[in-house]
Amino acid sequence: MFGAVVGAVLGLLAGVPLRSAVVRWAVPAGEPWRSCPVTPLGRCLRHGDRTGPPPLAVEAVAAALGAALGATAPARWLPLLVWLALLGTVLGFVDAAVLRLPDALTLPLFLGTALLAPLADPRPGAWLRAALAAAGLGLLFLLLALLAPMGLGDAKLAPSLGAVLGLAGWRTLCTGVLWMWLIAALWAVVLLVLRRTGRGGEFAFGPAMLLGTLAAVLAAF
């Protein structure tokens, strides 16, 4: 219980800079990045106008993730999962807003995952499994990007998530992929019911990939 409370408080505090990061990166392809520090209520401190996700949305997600990690994750896994949660929160909101996952976020996520993975599990066998899972999931999503209506940003995000899932075990990898598609399917139904999209319309798959990964890994502990 104490870990969950501490995690929620830290997540809530982290949500403030994460919101500004979302506003910075959530721009259509080809447009320059924005530099606008934003309050939790969504107002730019420089211009005073409202921008970005709904008030307190980023902060609430960060707090929920912090609570989940604080309550469930072993200490040795915290650096890796906190890194995934921080960048994943930004990536999820950016993808939901503009349907893209910028290289400026997916590349640091991959590099940080590679550096922090040995802290979570120092066994060489686990590193090999993580590398194979990263390559396999990356190849799967690359094929989907080439053959199906899937974005290349999803393919660039997949190796990081595959590494985290593979580090936790092959069963966790399979569970995580299953959760990704289930969450995406539920979200698609919600969008259809709310008439936010039509059949065959585009929607962000990145948030489902990130949530499915975290759900599978935390369930494995």
N, C-alpha and C positions, 0 to 999 in steps of 0.2 A: 504493500500500500504506500509506504514512504517513497519507494522508487517511482511509482506512478505519479505521485504528487510533484516530486522534484522534476521529473521528466516533463510533466504538463506545464509547470512554471517556466522551465527553460525553453520549451517549445514555444510558449506564448511570447516570450521575450525575443526569440529568434525570428518569430513571424514578422516583426516590424521591418528589419532589413530585408527579409525574404520578399515582402510585398514590393519594396522598391526594386528588387532584382526582377520580379515578374514584370513590372511596368517597363523596365529597361529593355528586356528581351522580347516582350510580346508585341512585336511589330511585324507586318507582312514582309515577305521576302523582297529584298532589294531596297528596303527603306533603312535609314540609319538608326542605330540604337538610340533610345531616349535616355536622358539623364534627368530624373525627376524624383527626389526623395518624397515619399508619400507617407501620410499618417495612417494609423490603423483604420480610420474612417474613410480612407480613400481620397484624401485631398492632397494635391501637390503643394509642397511647402514653398515652392518658388512662384507658382502662378495662381494658386488658390483654387483651381478648378478640380472637379472630381474625375478621377481616372483609375483604371485598373479594375481588379476584381471587386465584388461587393464588400462593403465594410465588414471587417473582422473575419472574412472568409479564410484568408491565408493564415491568419493567426490561430483560428480555430482548428484548421487542419494540422498546423505545426504542433499545437498543444496536444491534439489527439494522438499524433504519431509519437510525440515525446512521452506521453503517458503509457502508450503501448510498449515502447522500447524499455522504459524504466521499470515496468512491471514484469516483463517477460525475458528480455535479452540477457544472456550471460555477460559478465563484465568484459571478457576478452573479445566479444563480438560488437561491443558498443561503438568503438571508433568507426568500423566499417559501416554499420547500420545507420549511425548518425549521419555519416557522410552521404549515404544513399538517401536518407530521409530529407536532408537539407536540399541537395540538388534535385532530388525527385519532386519535392514540393514545387520548386520553381518550374521544373520541366512540365509537370502536370498542368499547372495553371497556364503556362505559356501555350502548350499544345491545345488546351481547351479553348483558348482565346483566338489563336490565329492558325491552328492546324499545322504547326511546324515544331520541330525539335532542333534548335540551333546547334551547329557544331561547336560553338563557343561554350556550350554547356555539356553536351554529350561526351566530348573529348576529355575535359577535366574529370568528369564522372568516371570514365574508364581508367584514366591514369591513377586517380585516387583509389579506386577499387583494387587495382593491381598492387599498389603500395601497401594498402591496409589489410588485404586478404591474409597475409602470413600472420598477422596479429590474432586473427580470429581462429585460425587453425594452422599451427606450425608444421604439420606433417607433410612431407613432400608428396605423398600419395594424394592428399587433399588438394594440393596446388595443381597436380596433373589433372585431377577430376574437374577442377574449376576451369582450367584452360580448355579442356575438351568440351565442357558445357558451354563456355563462352563462344567457342568456334562453331559448335553445332547450332546454338540458338541464333547466332549471327547469320549463319548460312541459311537457316530456315526463313528468317525474316527478309533476307536479301532476295531469296527466291520468290517470296510472296510480294515483295516490292516490284519485282520484274514481271511477274505473271498475274498478279491480282491487284486490286485497288488498295495497296498498302504503301505508305510513304517510306522514302529512304531514311528519314529521320528515325523511324521505328527500327529499321535495320541497324542503324548506328547506336541506338540505345540498347538493343538486344544483347550484345556481348557483355556489357557490364552486369545486366540482370542475370544472364546465364552463368557468369562467374560466381555471383553471390549464391544463386540457387545450387549450382554444382558443388560449391564448397560445403553446403549443408547436406549434400547427398543426392544420389540419383533419384530417389523417390521424391525428394523435395523439388527437384527440377521438374519432374513430371507433374507433380501437384501444382507447382507454380504456373506452368504453361496452361494447365486446365483452368485454374483460377483466372488467368488473363482472359481467356475466351468467354468464360461464364460472366465475368464482370462486364466485358465489352457487350455481350449479348443483352444483358439486363439494361445497360445504359442505352443501347440502341432502341430497346422497347420503350423506355421512358421518353426518349426524344421523339419517337413516333407518336406516342400517346399525347405528348404536349405539343405536337405539330411543329417541333423545332427542326425537323428534317423529314424528307420523304424517302420512299424505298429507293435504294441505290444512292442515297445522298451520303456525303462525306461526314465523318465525325472523328473526334480525336481518339486514337487507340492507345496513346502513350500513358494516360492516367490508369487505364485498365492494366497495362503491363506493369506499372510501378506498384499498384495496389496488390495485384496478384502475387508479385514477388515478395513483398513484405508480409502478406498474409501467410504464404506458404512457409517462409523462413521462421516466422514467429511461432507458427503452429508446430514446427519441428522441434522446438526446445522443450 
